[in-house]
């Protein structure tokens, strides 16, 4: 039975331990400042653009996306990448 804690080599683990072992643990619930399920639901709805859960299924049924909206103009994309530093 191996005493290795992770599925990568021990030297990598030593580097991670050296760099990150001093970090304190974080209580993500407090960090996000979400105290209950209603607050989470309100935040999720406001970020999604929905007014309430009531209209969620209706919006899913009626919202359409044109396939063209998801496509990329290849030549324009390549040109935009060439200008990037």
C-alpha positions in Angstrom: 0.0 0.0 0.0 1.5 3.3 -1.0 1.7 6.2 1.4 1.4 8.7 -1.5 -1.5 11.1 -0.9 -2.2 12.1 -4.5 -1.9 10.5 -7.9 1.1 12.5 -9.1 4.7 12.3 -8.1 6.0 13.1 -4.6 8.2 16.0 -5.8 5.2 17.8 -7.2 3.4 17.3 -3.9 6.4 18.8 -2.1 6.2 21.9 -4.3 2.5 22.2 -3.7 3.0 21.8 0.1 5.7 24.4 0.1 3.7 27.0 -1.9 0.2 26.4 -0.5 0.4 24.8 3.0 0.4 28.2 4.7 -3.0 29.1 3.3 -5.8 29.2 5.8 -8.9 27.2 5.1 -11.9 29.2 3.9 -15.5 28.8 5.0 -16.9 29.3 1.5 -20.5 29.8 2.8 -19.3 32.8 4.7 -17.1 34.0 1.9 -20.0 34.0 -0.5 -22.2 35.6 2.2 -25.1 33.3 1.4 -26.9 32.4 4.5 -29.7 30.2 3.4 -31.3 28.5 0.4 -33.6 31.5 -0.4 -30.7 33.9 -0.5 -28.9 31.4 -2.9 -32.0 31.2 -5.1 -32.4 35.0 -5.2 -28.7 35.4 -6.2 -28.9 32.6 -8.8 -32.1 34.1 -10.3 -30.6 37.7 -10.4 -27.5 36.4 -12.2 -29.5 34.4 -14.7 -31.9 37.2 -15.6 -34.9 35.3 -14.5 -37.5 37.0 -12.3 -38.6 33.9 -10.4 -38.5 30.1 -10.5 -42.1 30.1 -11.6 -41.2 31.3 -15.1 -38.1 29.0 -15.4 -39.8 26.2 -17.3 -41.7 28.6 -19.6 -38.5 30.4 -20.4 -36.7 27.1 -21.2 -39.5 26.1 -23.5 -39.8 29.4 -25.3 -36.2 30.6 -25.6 -34.5 29.7 -28.8 -31.0 30.3 -30.0 -30.2 30.6 -33.7 -27.4 28.3 -34.7 -25.7 31.2 -36.4 -25.4 32.9 -33.0 -23.2 30.0 -31.8 -21.0 29.9 -34.9 -17.6 31.6 -35.3 -16.5 33.5 -38.4 -13.2 31.7 -38.9 -11.4 34.4 -40.9 -12.3 37.1 -38.5 -11.4 35.0 -35.5 -8.0 34.2 -36.9 -7.3 37.9 -37.7 -8.3 38.8 -34.2 -5.9 36.3 -32.8 -3.0 37.6 -35.0 -3.4 41.1 -33.5 -3.3 39.9 -30.0 0.0 40.3 -28.1 
